[in-house]
Amino acid sequence: MTPSRLAKFQSTLAQRQLDLTIITDQVNKGQNIAALLRTCDAVGMHRAHAVIPKEGYRDYSGTARGSQQWVEVRQHQSIASALTTVKQQGMQIVAAHFSEQAVDFRQVDYTQPTALVMGAEMEGVSPQAVAAADHHVVIPMLGMVHSFNVSVAAAVILLEAQQQRQQAGRYAQPQLFGSEYNDTLFRWCHPAIADYCQRYGLQYPAMDEDGEVPNLSQWYAQARAGKVPSRKY
């Protein structure tokens, strides 16, 4: 672990936004999921929510693997589960959906805790999410096409959210603390060890101030001998 890479991880985590998230509502194309997660990372999002499509994902794990390293993805069997989760966290729900109540996406205050709902290209946002939304937003378009690709539309809206939050100084106010910060930093610094711990339900080993794991071979020996405490999820 080089000092510059560790500093980059720490700087990035200091700007992660716990109160800005996205819900993918039945989005099933792997390339769209991957592009959405890259945008989530770019605007400092810590966690995303994905409603599993009825037909499953298309090449999801292969195309989105790199992006998932930086943005935690929580999967839901239904849109109701995802909506309940963000509502319990006090987030306003903003649905990208054309309706009589829809407003220009720039008119919404994204400095408030916000969950952006994006639907699949052919189906759009589900009726349940439409009904639950506090705001419906659209992106004004001047050409002949009626809509952007879902990943492009999400990027346009989330970059507006990023700009508003930057102007309000939100990225200068760290939101990630304690065990969640420490665990995320460890996973970023040592993904292979983190995968090993998750596979066997073990606590992560201690990491020093330089981002290294002291006496790693000894720790592995203790893990194989069953002497490493179990991880609490």
DRENZA-759626 format. One record per atom (N, C-alpha, C): residue number from 1; chain; atom name; residue in three letters; x, z, y. Coordinates in steps of 0.05 Angstrom, whole numbers. Last residue first. Layout:
NUM  A  CA  ala  X  Z  Y
...
END
This chain:
233  A  N  tyr  -448  230  -188
233  A  CA  tyr  -459  208  -173
233  A  C  tyr  -485  217  -160
232  A  N  lys  -388  261  -203
232  A  CA  lys  -416  266  -197
232  A  C  lys  -427  244  -179
231  A  N  arg  -341  252  -254
231  A  CA  arg  -350  245  -227
231  A  C  arg  -380  250  -225
230  A  N  ser  -305  301  -290
230  A  CA  ser  -324  280  -289
230  A  C  ser  -333  276  -260
229  A  N  pro  -234  316  -286
229  A  CA  pro  -262  323  -282
229  A  C  pro  -280  298  -281
228  A  N  val  -189  302  -338
228  A  CA  val  -197  296  -310
228  A  C  val  -226  302  -307
227  A  N  lys  -176  309  -390
227  A  CA  lys  -171  331  -373
227  A  C  lys  -177  326  -343
226  A  N  gly  -175  272  -432
226  A  CA  gly  -201  284  -425
226  A  C  gly  -198  308  -406
225  A  N  ala  -131  243  -440
225  A  CA  ala  -133  268  -456
225  A  C  ala  -159  283  -449
224  A  N  arg  -135  203  -404
224  A  CA  arg  -138  196  -432
224  A  C  arg  -141  221  -450
223  A  N  ala  -124  234  -358
223  A  CA  ala  -151  221  -362
223  A  C  ala  -155  214  -391
222  A  N  gln  -72  248  -366
222  A  CA  gln  -92  269  -365
222  A  C  gln  -120  258  -370
221  A  N  ala  -49  197  -361
221  A  CA  ala  -46  212  -386
221  A  C  ala  -67  235  -388
220  A  N  tyr  -62  185  -309
220  A  CA  tyr  -74  169  -330
220  A  C  tyr  -71  184  -357
219  A  N  trp  -30  223  -283
219  A  CA  trp  -59  225  -280
219  A  C  trp  -73  209  -303
218  A  N  gln  21  205  -296
218  A  CA  gln  13  231  -306
218  A  C  gln  -18  234  -305
217  A  N  ser  21  157  -267
217  A  CA  ser  23  156  -296
217  A  C  ser  14  183  -309
216  A  N  leu  17  177  -214
216  A  CA  leu  -5  162  -226
216  A  C  leu  -4  161  -256
215  A  N  asn  42  212  -175
215  A  CA  asn  42  217  -204
215  A  C  asn  20  203  -219
214  A  N  pro  -1  198  -119
214  A  CA  pro  23  210  -131
214  A  C  pro  20  215  -161
213  A  N  val  -24  141  -94
213  A  CA  val  -33  161  -114
213  A  C  val  -8  173  -126
212  A  N  glu  -23  126  -23
212  A  CA  glu  -13  123  -51
212  A  C  glu  -24  145  -68
211  A  N  gly  -33  130  30
211  A  CA  gly  -51  113  14
211  A  C  gly  -42  110  -14
210  A  N  asp  -4  166  57
210  A  CA  asp  6  138  58
210  A  C  asp  -12  119  41
209  A  N  glu  -27  214  46
209  A  CA  glu  -31  203  73
209  A  C  glu  -21  175  76
208  A  N  asp  -50  206  -23
208  A  CA  asp  -35  219  -1
208  A  C  asp  -39  204  25
207  A  N  met  -106  220  -63
207  A  CA  met  -90  199  -50
207  A  C  met  -76  212  -26
206  A  N  ala  -126  243  -128
206  A  CA  ala  -119  248  -100
206  A  C  ala  -102  225  -89
205  A  N  pro  -171  202  -168
205  A  CA  pro  -147  219  -164
205  A  C  pro  -142  223  -134
204  A  N  tyr  -242  206  -175
204  A  CA  tyr  -219  192  -165
204  A  C  tyr  -195  211  -163
203  A  N  gln  -273  229  -235
203  A  CA  gln  -267  233  -207
203  A  C  gln  -242  216  -199
202  A  N  leu  -303  184  -283
202  A  CA  leu  -283  204  -275
202  A  C  leu  -281  206  -244
201  A  N  gly  -332  148  -316
201  A  CA  gly  -345  170  -303
201  A  C  gly  -327  192  -293
200  A  N  tyr  -308  103  -336
200  A  CA  tyr  -308  127  -353
200  A  C  tyr  -320  152  -340
199  A  N  arg  -317  66  -296
199  A  CA  arg  -322  59  -324
199  A  C  arg  -325  83  -342
198  A  N  gln  -298  92  -251
198  A  CA  gln  -326  87  -253
198  A  C  gln  -334  80  -282
197  A  N  cys  -243  92  -262
197  A  CA  cys  -257  117  -259
197  A  C  cys  -287  113  -262
196  A  N  tyr  -232  37  -263
196  A  CA  tyr  -227  53  -287
196  A  C  tyr  -243  79  -285
195  A  N  asp  -244  24  -210
195  A  CA  asp  -260  12  -232
195  A  C  asp  -257  28  -258
194  A  N  ala  -204  53  -185
194  A  CA  ala  -232  60  -180
194  A  C  ala  -250  49  -202
193  A  N  ile  -159  25  -202
193  A  CA  ile  -162  53  -210
193  A  C  ile  -191  62  -207
192  A  N  ala  -170  -24  -177
192  A  CA  ala  -167  -23  -206
192  A  C  ala  -171  5  -216
191  A  N  pro  -173  -12  -121
191  A  CA  pro  -196  -22  -135
191  A  C  pro  -194  -20  -166
190  A  N  his  -148  23  -78
190  A  CA  his  -140  22  -107
190  A  C  his  -164  13  -123
189  A  N  cys  -168  17  -26
189  A  CA  cys  -139  18  -31
189  A  C  cys  -131  13  -60
188  A  N  trp  -223  15  -34
188  A  CA  trp  -210  -7  -21
188  A  C  trp  -180  -7  -26
187  A  N  arg  -231  64  -59
187  A  CA  arg  -238  39  -73
187  A  C  arg  -225  15  -61
186  A  N  phe  -214  99  -18
186  A  CA  phe  -200  98  -44
186  A  C  phe  -206  72  -58
185  A  N  leu  -252  90  21
185  A  CA  leu  -224  84  27
185  A  C  leu  -208  82  0
184  A  N  thr  -297  109  -6
184  A  CA  thr  -296  81  1
184  A  C  thr  -267  73  7
183  A  N  asp  -284  163  -11
183  A  CA  asp  -288  147  -35
183  A  C  asp  -286  117  -29
182  A  N  asn  -281  179  43
182  A  CA  asn  -258  181  25
182  A  C  asn  -260  164  1
181  A  N  tyr  -334  168  61
181  A  CA  tyr  -311  155  73
181  A  C  tyr  -287  155  54
180  A  N  glu  -362  202  27
180  A  CA  glu  -368  174  27
180  A  C  glu  -345  158  39
179  A  N  ser  -341  253  39
179  A  CA  ser  -336  241  13
179  A  C  ser  -341  211  12
178  A  N  gly  -333  246  110
178  A  CA  gly  -333  261  85
178  A  C  gly  -327  246  60
177  A  N  phe  -365  190  144
177  A  CA  phe  -349  215  142
177  A  C  phe  -349  225  114
176  A  N  leu  -383  141  188
176  A  CA  leu  -376  145  160
176  A  C  leu  -357  169  158
175  A  N  gln  -388  130  241
175  A  CA  gln  -412  140  227
175  A  C  gln  -406  148  198
174  A  N  pro  -354  132  304
174  A  CA  pro  -354  131  275
174  A  C  pro  -379  143  262
173  A  N  gln  -363  96  357
173  A  CA  gln  -374  122  348
173  A  C  gln  -375  121  317
172  A  N  ala  -351  46  372
172  A  CA  ala  -331  66  380
172  A  C  ala  -340  94  371
171  A  N  tyr  -395  17  362
171  A  CA  tyr  -373  14  343
171  A  C  tyr  -350  34  349
170  A  N  arg  -429  27  405
170  A  CA  arg  -435  39  379
170  A  C  arg  -412  37  359
169  A  N  gly  -429  10  457
169  A  CA  gly  -407  28  448
169  A  C  gly  -411  40  421
168  A  N  ala  -464  -27  474
168  A  CA  ala  -473  0  475
168  A  C  ala  -452  20  466
167  A  N  gln  -436  -73  462
167  A  CA  gln  -441  -67  490
167  A  C  gln  -450  -38  494
166  A  N  gln  -439  -70  406
166  A  CA  gln  -413  -68  420
166  A  C  gln  -417  -61  449
165  A  N  arg  -494  -77  398
165  A  CA  arg  -481  -52  391
165  A  C  arg  -454  -48  404
164  A  N  gln  -501  -130  416
164  A  CA  gln  -515  -108  429
164  A  C  gln  -502  -81  423
163  A  N  gln  -467  -157  380
163  A  CA  gln  -462  -158  408
163  A  C  gln  -476  -135  423
162  A  N  gln  -493  -146  331
162  A  CA  gln  -465  -137  336
162  A  C  gln  -459  -136  365
161  A  N  ala  -542  -172  338
161  A  CA  ala  -541  -143  334
161  A  C  ala  -513  -132  340
160  A  N  glu  -522  -224  341
160  A  CA  glu  -536  -213  364
160  A  C  glu  -536  -182  362
159  A  N  leu  -504  -228  289
159  A  CA  leu  -485  -230  311
159  A  C  leu  -497  -220  337
158  A  N  leu  -553  -227  262
158  A  CA  leu  -534  -204  260
158  A  C  leu  -512  -205  281
157  A  N  ile  -575  -277  275
157  A  CA  ile  -588  -252  283
157  A  C  ile  -569  -228  282
156  A  N  val  -537  -312  253
156  A  CA  val  -545  -314  281
156  A  C  val  -557  -288  290
155  A  N  ala  -536  -296  199
155  A  CA  ala  -512  -294  215
155  A  C  ala  -519  -294  245
154  A  N  ala  -588  -309  182
154  A  CA  ala  -580  -281  182
154  A  C  ala  -555  -277  200
153  A  N  ala  -584  -365  186
153  A  CA  ala  -603  -350  203
153  A  C  ala  -596  -321  204
152  A  N  val  -546  -375  147
152  A  CA  val  -540  -382  174
152  A  C  val  -559  -366  193
151  A  N  ser  -573  -359  101
151  A  CA  ser  -548  -346  108
151  A  C  ser  -540  -351  137
150  A  N  val  -617  -393  100
150  A  CA  val  -621  -364  103
150  A  C  val  -596  -350  111
149  A  N  asn  -614  -451  143
149  A  CA  asn  -608  -438  117
149  A  C  asn  -609  -408  121
148  A  N  phe  -664  -454  195
148  A  CA  phe  -636  -453  185
148  A  C  phe  -636  -445  156
147  A  N  ser  -721  -497  206
147  A  CA  ser  -708  -472  200
147  A  C  ser  -679  -475  192
146  A  N  his  -740  -548  218
146  A  CA  his  -756  -525  225
146  A  C  his  -743  -498  221
145  A  N  val  -710  -604  251
145  A  CA  val  -712  -586  228
145  A  C  val  -726  -560  237
144  A  N  met  -706  -628  301
144  A  CA  met  -728  -636  283
144  A  C  met  -731  -618  259
143  A  N  gly  -688  -580  352
143  A  CA  gly  -686  -604  337
143  A  C  gly  -710  -610  320
142  A  N  leu  -690  -531  375
142  A  CA  leu  -697  -553  392
142  A  C  leu  -696  -580  377
141  A  N  met  -712  -465  360
141  A  CA  met  -697  -489  352
141  A  C  met  -708  -513  368
140  A  N  pro  -706  -394  362
140  A  CA  pro  -716  -418  375
140  A  C  pro  -699  -442  367
139  A  N  ile  -716  -355  308
139  A  CA  ile  -694  -367  323
139  A  C  ile  -704  -392  335
138  A  N  val  -760  -298  306
138  A  CA  val  -754  -325  300
138  A  C  val  -730  -334  317
137  A  N  val  -786  -237  278
137  A  CA  val  -768  -251  296
137  A  C  val  -764  -280  286
136  A  N  his  -829  -183  279
136  A  CA  his  -824  -209  267
136  A  C  his  -807  -225  287
135  A  N  his  -823  -112  271
135  A  CA  his  -820  -136  288
135  A  C  his  -817  -161  270
134  A  N  asp  -836  -78  231
134  A  CA  asp  -842  -69  259
134  A  C  asp  -840  -93  278
133  A  N  ala  -864  -96  168
133  A  CA  ala  -845  -100  190
133  A  C  ala  -854  -89  217
132  A  N  ala  -902  -94  129
132  A  CA  ala  -888  -69  135
132  A  C  ala  -870  -71  159
131  A  N  ala  -920  -146  123
131  A  CA  ala  -939  -125  132
131  A  C  ala  -925  -100  141
130  A  N  val  -874  -170  105
130  A  CA  val  -886  -179  130
130  A  C  val  -904  -158  141
129  A  N  ala  -868  -145  56
129  A  CA  ala  -848  -140  77
129  A  C  ala  -859  -148  104
128  A  N  gln  -913  -165  30
128  A  CA  gln  -910  -136  33
128  A  C  gln  -890  -130  55
127  A  N  pro  -904  -221  29
127  A  CA  pro  -926  -210  45
127  A  C  pro  -923  -180  49
126  A  N  ser  -833  -236  34
126  A  CA  ser  -857  -230  19
126  A  C  ser  -878  -218  36
125  A  N  val  -803  -289  71
125  A  CA  val  -806  -260  67
125  A  C  val  -833  -255  53
124  A  N  gly  -795  -351  33
124  A  CA  gly  -795  -334  57
124  A  C  gly  -798  -305  50
123  A  N  glu  -794  -391  -6
123  A  CA  glu  -816  -372  -6
123  A  C  glu  -818  -356  20
122  A  N  met  -748  -422  3
122  A  CA  met  -773  -435  -3
122  A  C  met  -797  -416  1
121  A  N  glu  -707  -383  16
121  A  CA  glu  -712  -407  32
121  A  C  glu  -740  -419  28
120  A  N  ala  -724  -314  13
120  A  CA  ala  -713  -338  1
120  A  C  ala  -722  -362  17
119  A  N  gly  -718  -272  73
119  A  CA  gly  -730  -281  49
119  A  C  gly  -716  -306  38
118  A  N  met  -691  -214  102
118  A  CA  met  -688  -243  99
118  A  C  met  -700  -252  73
117  A  N  val  -696  -161  145
117  A  CA  val  -706  -172  120
117  A  C  val  -705  -203  121
116  A  N  leu  -655  -112  171
116  A  CA  leu  -664  -140  174
116  A  C  leu  -672  -151  147
115  A  N  ala  -663  -49  196
115  A  CA  ala  -660  -64  170
115  A  C  ala  -672  -92  175
114  A  N  thr  -633  -5  243
114  A  CA  thr  -647  -30  237
114  A  C  thr  -641  -40  209
113  A  N  pro  -632  42  294
113  A  CA  pro  -628  38  265
113  A  C  pro  -645  15  255
112  A  N  gln  -620  6  356
112  A  CA  gln  -635  25  340
112  A  C  gln  -629  21  310
111  A  N  thr  -595  -37  374
111  A  CA  thr  -579  -13  375
111  A  C  thr  -594  10  361
110  A  N  tyr  -628  -79  374
110  A  CA  tyr  -614  -74  349
110  A  C  tyr  -595  -51  351
109  A  N  asp  -686  -94  401
109  A  CA  asp  -664  -75  406
109  A  C  asp  -651  -68  380
108  A  N  val  -706  -162  409
108  A  CA  val  -707  -137  394
108  A  C  val  -682  -120  400
107  A  N  gln  -699  -211  432
107  A  CA  gln  -715  -191  446
107  A  C  gln  -717  -164  432
106  A  N  arg  -673  -247  401
106  A  CA  arg  -656  -233  421
106  A  C  arg  -672  -212  436
105  A  N  phe  -711  -273  371
105  A  CA  phe  -695  -252  358
105  A  C  phe  -679  -236  377
104  A  N  asp  -774  -281  401
104  A  CA  asp  -746  -290  400
104  A  C  asp  -728  -267  390
103  A  N  val  -826  -257  357
103  A  CA  val  -813  -259  383
103  A  C  val  -785  -271  379
102  A  N  ala  -890  -261  325
102  A  CA  ala  -861  -265  325
102  A  C  ala  -850  -269  353
101  A  N  gln  -944  -259  319
101  A  CA  gln  -931  -236  333
101  A  C  gln  -901  -240  336
100  A  N  glu  -957  -303  291
100  A  CA  glu  -967  -302  319
100  A  C  glu  -954  -279  334
99  A  N  ser  -895  -319  256
99  A  CA  ser  -923  -310  257
99  A  C  ser  -932  -310  286
98  A  N  phe  -840  -327  216
98  A  CA  phe  -856  -339  237
98  A  C  phe  -885  -330  234
97  A  N  his  -789  -280  205
97  A  CA  his  -815  -291  195
97  A  C  his  -830  -302  219
96  A  N  ala  -748  -234  189
96  A  CA  ala  -745  -262  199
96  A  C  ala  -769  -277  188
95  A  N  ala  -766  -169  206
95  A  CA  ala  -769  -191  187
95  A  C  ala  -765  -218  201
94  A  N  val  -742  -106  213
94  A  CA  val  -744  -131  228
94  A  C  val  -744  -154  207
93  A  N  ile  -758  -40  215
93  A  CA  ile  -757  -63  197
93  A  C  ile  -762  -88  214
92  A  N  gln  -720  16  235
92  A  CA  gln  -740  -3  241
92  A  C  gln  -736  -27  223
91  A  N  met  -704  73  195
91  A  CA  met  -697  47  206
91  A  C  met  -722  31  213
90  A  N  gly  -703  124  171
90  A  CA  gly  -712  121  198
90  A  C  gly  -706  94  211
89  A  N  gln  -695  128  118
89  A  CA  gln  -671  131  135
89  A  C  gln  -678  127  164
88  A  N  gln  -743  114  97
88  A  CA  gln  -735  143  95
88  A  C  gln  -711  149  112
87  A  N  lys  -740  59  105
87  A  CA  lys  -758  75  121
87  A  C  lys  -751  104  121
86  A  N  val  -703  45  66
86  A  CA  val  -695  43  94
86  A  C  val  -714  58  112
85  A  N  thr  -734  57  19
85  A  CA  thr  -707  68  23
85  A  C  thr  -700  67  53
84  A  N  thr  -780  26  23
84  A  CA  thr  -782  56  24
84  A  C  thr  -755  68  30
83  A  N  leu  -758  -25  18
83  A  CA  leu  -771  -17  43
83  A  C  leu  -773  13  45
82  A  N  ala  -740  -23  -35
82  A  CA  ala  -721  -28  -13
82  A  C  ala  -733  -18  14
81  A  N  ser  -788  -16  -63
81  A  CA  ser  -766  4  -65
81  A  C  ser  -747  1  -42
80  A  N  ala  -817  -62  -49
80  A  CA  ala  -827  -35  -41
80  A  C  ala  -805  -14  -42
79  A  N  ile  -790  -103  -73
79  A  CA  ile  -787  -100  -44
79  A  C  ile  -797  -73  -35
78  A  N  ser  -759  -81  -135
78  A  CA  ser  -782  -90  -119
78  A  C  ser  -776  -87  -89
77  A  N  gln  -712  -66  -156
77  A  CA  gln  -729  -81  -173
77  A  C  gln  -753  -93  -158
76  A  N  his  -651  -70  -120
76  A  CA  his  -678  -59  -123
76  A  C  his  -695  -77  -140
75  A  N  gln  -583  -52  -109
75  A  CA  gln  -603  -70  -119
75  A  C  gln  -629  -56  -124
74  A  N  arg  -538  -47  -58
74  A  CA  arg  -556  -32  -75
74  A  C  arg  -579  -50  -83
73  A  N  val  -472  -60  -45
73  A  CA  val  -498  -73  -49
73  A  C  val  -515  -56  -68
72  A  N  glu  -423  -48  3
72  A  CA  glu  -437  -38  -20
72  A  C  glu  -465  -51  -22
71  A  N  val  -373  -91  21
71  A  CA  val  -400  -83  28
71  A  C  val  -414  -73  3
70  A  N  trp  -324  -103  -3
70  A  CA  trp  -324  -91  23
70  A  C  trp  -351  -81  32
69  A  N  gln  -334  -126  -52
69  A  CA  gln  -313  -106  -50
69  A  C  gln  -314  -90  -24
68  A  N  gln  -371  -165  -44
68  A  CA  gln  -381  -139  -53
68  A  C  gln  -359  -118  -53
67  A  N  ser  -338  -209  -34
67  A  CA  ser  -353  -197  -12
67  A  C  ser  -362  -169  -19
66  A  N  gly  -320  -222  -86
66  A  CA  gly  -301  -214  -65
66  A  C  gly  -315  -200  -42
65  A  N  arg  -369  -235  -114
65  A  CA  arg  -351  -213  -122
65  A  C  arg  -333  -203  -99
64  A  N  ala  -403  -277  -107
64  A  CA  ala  -404  -255  -87
64  A  C  ala  -385  -233  -92
63  A  N  thr  -397  -312  -149
63  A  CA  thr  -393  -322  -122
63  A  C  thr  -392  -300  -101
62  A  N  gly  -405  -281  -196
62  A  CA  gly  -381  -297  -192
62  A  C  gly  -376  -304  -163
61  A  N  ser  -455  -257  -192
61  A  CA  ser  -431  -240  -195
61  A  C  ser  -406  -256  -189
60  A  N  tyr  -491  -303  -187
60  A  CA  tyr  -488  -282  -167
60  A  C  tyr  -461  -268  -168
59  A  N  asp  -510  -350  -212
59  A  CA  asp  -481  -346  -208
59  A  C  asp  -474  -324  -188
58  A  N  arg  -570  -335  -189
58  A  CA  arg  -555  -358  -198
58  A  C  arg  -526  -354  -191
57  A  N  tyr  -609  -279  -211
57  A  CA  tyr  -591  -292  -193
57  A  C  tyr  -578  -316  -205
56  A  N  gly  -679  -280  -233
56  A  CA  gly  -651  -272  -233
56  A  C  gly  -635  -287  -213
55  A  N  glu  -732  -289  -226
55  A  CA  glu  -717  -308  -243
55  A  C  glu  -688  -301  -245
54  A  N  lys  -745  -250  -190
54  A  CA  lys  -758  -250  -216
54  A  C  lys  -742  -267  -236
53  A  N  pro  -688  -222  -155
53  A  CA  pro  -709  -242  -159
53  A  C  pro  -720  -242  -187
52  A  N  ile  -680  -157  -131
52  A  CA  ile  -673  -175  -153
52  A  C  ile  -695  -196  -157
51  A  N  val  -664  -145  -66
51  A  CA  val  -687  -145  -84
51  A  C  val  -681  -166  -106
50  A  N  ala  -611  -110  -39
50  A  CA  ala  -619  -136  -51
50  A  C  ala  -642  -131  -71
49  A  N  his  -580  -84  18
49  A  CA  his  -600  -80  -3
49  A  C  his  -609  -107  -13
48  A  N  ala  -515  -60  40
48  A  CA  ala  -537  -80  39
48  A  C  ala  -556  -74  16
47  A  N  arg  -472  -22  81
47  A  CA  arg  -489  -24  57
47  A  C  arg  -510  -45  61
46  A  N  his  -442  -28  128
46  A  CA  his  -431  -13  105
46  A  C  his  -446  -18  79
45  A  N  met  -425  -78  174
45  A  CA  met  -446  -66  158
45  A  C  met  -434  -52  133
44  A  N  gly  -394  -107  210
44  A  CA  gly  -389  -78  206
44  A  C  gly  -410  -64  190
43  A  N  val  -399  -160  213
43  A  CA  val  -412  -145  234
43  A  C  val  -409  -115  229
42  A  N  ala  -372  -177  166
42  A  CA  ala  -361  -185  193
42  A  C  ala  -374  -169  215
41  A  N  asp  -404  -159  124
41  A  CA  asp  -378  -147  129
41  A  C  asp  -368  -153  157
40  A  N  cys  -447  -193  132
40  A  CA  cys  -451  -164  134
40  A  C  cys  -425  -150  139
39  A  N  thr  -422  -243  122
39  A  CA  thr  -432  -237  149
39  A  C  thr  -436  -207  153
38  A  N  arg  -413  -237  68
38  A  CA  arg  -390  -241  86
38  A  C  arg  -398  -235  115
37  A  N  leu  -465  -233  49
37  A  CA  leu  -448  -209  48
37  A  C  leu  -423  -212  65
36  A  N  leu  -483  -285  58
36  A  CA  leu  -496  -263  72
36  A  C  leu  -478  -238  72
35  A  N  ala  -450  -314  23
35  A  CA  ala  -448  -318  52
35  A  C  ala  -461  -296  68
34  A  N  ala  -469  -294  -26
34  A  CA  ala  -441  -290  -18
34  A  C  ala  -437  -293  12
33  A  N  ile  -522  -311  -24
33  A  CA  ile  -516  -282  -26
33  A  C  ile  -488  -277  -17
32  A  N  asn  -514  -366  -25
32  A  CA  asn  -527  -354  -2
32  A  C  asn  -521  -324  -1
31  A  N  gln  -490  -375  -74
31  A  CA  gln  -475  -382  -50
31  A  C  gln  -487  -370  -25
30  A  N  gly  -531  -358  -110
30  A  CA  gly  -506  -344  -108
30  A  C  gly  -491  -350  -82
29  A  N  lys  -598  -352  -94
29  A  CA  lys  -576  -371  -96
29  A  C  lys  -550  -356  -91
28  A  N  asn  -641  -317  -85
28  A  CA  asn  -629  -319  -112
28  A  C  asn  -605  -337  -115
27  A  N  val  -677  -270  -50
27  A  CA  val  -657  -291  -47
27  A  C  val  -641  -293  -73
26  A  N  gln  -715  -229  -51
26  A  CA  gln  -717  -250  -71
26  A  C  gln  -698  -274  -66
25  A  N  asp  -695  -209  6
25  A  CA  asp  -721  -208  -8
25  A  C  asp  -724  -233  -26
24  A  N  thr  -645  -170  25
24  A  CA  thr  -650  -197  15
24  A  C  thr  -674  -196  -3
23  A  N  ile  -638  -131  80
23  A  CA  ile  -653  -132  54
23  A  C  ile  -656  -161  47
22  A  N  ile  -585  -99  114
22  A  CA  ile  -601  -123  109
22  A  C  ile  -615  -119  82
21  A  N  thr  -571  -51  167
21  A  CA  thr  -570  -61  140
21  A  C  thr  -586  -87  138
20  A  N  leu  -546  1  203
20  A  CA  leu  -552  -27  205
20  A  C  leu  -549  -39  177
19  A  N  asp  -527  52  200
19  A  CA  asp  -555  48  208
19  A  C  asp  -561  19  214
18  A  N  leu  -474  52  189
18  A  CA  leu  -491  61  168
18  A  C  leu  -521  56  174
17  A  N  gln  -424  11  205
17  A  CA  gln  -450  19  215
17  A  C  gln  -468  26  191
16  A  N  arg  -354  22  213
16  A  CA  arg  -376  15  195
16  A  C  arg  -402  27  206
15  A  N  gln  -309  36  241
15  A  CA  gln  -330  21  255
15  A  C  gln  -354  13  238
14  A  N  ala  -276  61  206
14  A  CA  ala  -284  76  230
14  A  C  ala  -306  62  245
13  A  N  leu  -265  21  170
13  A  CA  leu  -284  41  162
13  A  C  leu  -293  58  186
12  A  N  thr  -226  -7  201
12  A  CA  thr  -251  -20  193
12  A  C  thr  -272  1  186
11  A  N  ser  -185  31  204
11  A  CA  ser  -197  21  228
11  A  C  ser  -225  8  222
10  A  N  gln  -172  36  150
10  A  CA  gln  -182  59  165
10  A  C  gln  -196  51  190
9  A  N  phe  -154  -16  137
9  A  CA  phe  -176  -4  123
9  A  C  phe  -189  19  139
8  A  N  lys  -111  -20  173
8  A  CA  lys  -133  -38  175
8  A  C  lys  -158  -27  161
7  A  N  ala  -77  20  153
7  A  CA  ala  -88  23  180
7  A  C  ala  -112  4  184
6  A  N  leu  -64  -4  103
6  A  CA  leu  -79  22  104
6  A  C  leu  -92  26  131
5  A  N  arg  -36  -48  123
5  A  CA  arg  -61  -52  107
5  A  C  arg  -77  -26  107
4  A  N  ser  7  -24  148
4  A  CA  ser  -11  -40  163
4  A  C  ser  -37  -45  149
3  A  N  pro  34  4  106
3  A  CA  pro  22  19  128
3  A  C  pro  2  2  144
2  A  N  thr  16  -21  40
2  A  CA  thr  32  -23  65
2  A  C  thr  19  -7  87
1  A  N  met  17  0  -24
1  A  CA  met  0  0  0
1  A  C  met  17  0  25
END
